[in-house]
Amino acid sequence: MINRSFKVAIAGILLAESLSAGARTWMNTVGRTFEAEFVRMDGANVIFMLPDSRTFSSPLADLCAADRAVLQAGARSAGVVASTFNRPWPREVRLDGSVACKVISEDPKSGRYIYESPSYRFTCDARVTDDALRNFSVMFETTRRYAQSLPLSLGGGRERNGKLDILLFRSMDQYIMAGGPPSSAGCYMQGLVLVPMASLGLKEGGTGFSLDTARPNHVLIHELAHQLTPDAYMGSGARGWLSEGLAEYIAITPYNWGYFRPDVHGNVVKAYVTSGGGDGIGGRSLGTDIAAPKLKDFMLMPYARYSGQDANFNYGLGLLLTHYFFHMEGGGKAFRITRFLQELQAGRHGEASLAPLLGGSTYEKLEGEISAAWARMGVRIRFGE
């Protein structure tokens, strides 16, 4: 069983994150309440999204004092980010200098261990050795820098007391008991990344968990990417093909100790999607002749279906689409995906948000454009089959 002290810590973190993620009950100055999800601040107004995905604007001054305080104090953690759309696509991302890691507390009696790097707080149910702490701290900090350097306005994730929260578990059973999906190597939920120690490349020894360099980390980087993705990019029309395609894109980018090298040409993406991948990270093995659903249906696919029995196929196709919009469409200028993300940030969801991706044309023409671009890379995509 999970130690009671550790369970209390998890519950406290989830409660804090619930103030800035997902739908919650809000109250105005006359005592009326409503259920909605915070989307973003727009000057003196707050943009909310209702459970049916409709958005509306409310003056911040119309909310009760307690809710105004929540938004004013937590604007950064709730997903308000500075635009990076005008930046060039990075050719490489390096983490310069060393990463300072420190022990906040180690309490064997309660089974609660807390460590911190500059941007992250790691709450664990077992001790982690110094070398292991340095290793995965570098990976976490580099992943965050990489995400923030992309011209996609990803921001820095939802912070609690100035840090992003990671929960680490000594065993798979404890990870599952805390809410982690069985057979997964890590997960993201309510602003948190939950990870079994083995997924970090750690193995248990006499002094705590130390490095096991034989274990790849791309699944974990995938979950870190979700933590850094704004809530606005998780709505209908984006959740699935974009949210998972983006996480896959970041996760399979070649990485080596504090260094990411983006795959702008698509060779790594092709290998990962069509075959077994490389560098020990595996692949989707979809082959080079892919029968895909109609593009509109795929982009609007409910997430439960997207992540269901055909998840391997859907994740692979989603990666091909995101790479197309990042690096192939418009000569690599990414105009359409930029406009699409801006529409999401403005509170538009569903089919209405997809219009910029069409470029004033039709889904059928866009299917042809995507197919032609990937055909030049040796990958045939047949939409509508």
Summary of the structure (lengths in Angstrom):
residues: 385
radius of gyration: 21.1
end to end distance: 47.9
largest distance: 64.0
contacts: 1227
relative contact order: 0.10
helix: 40%
strand: 21%
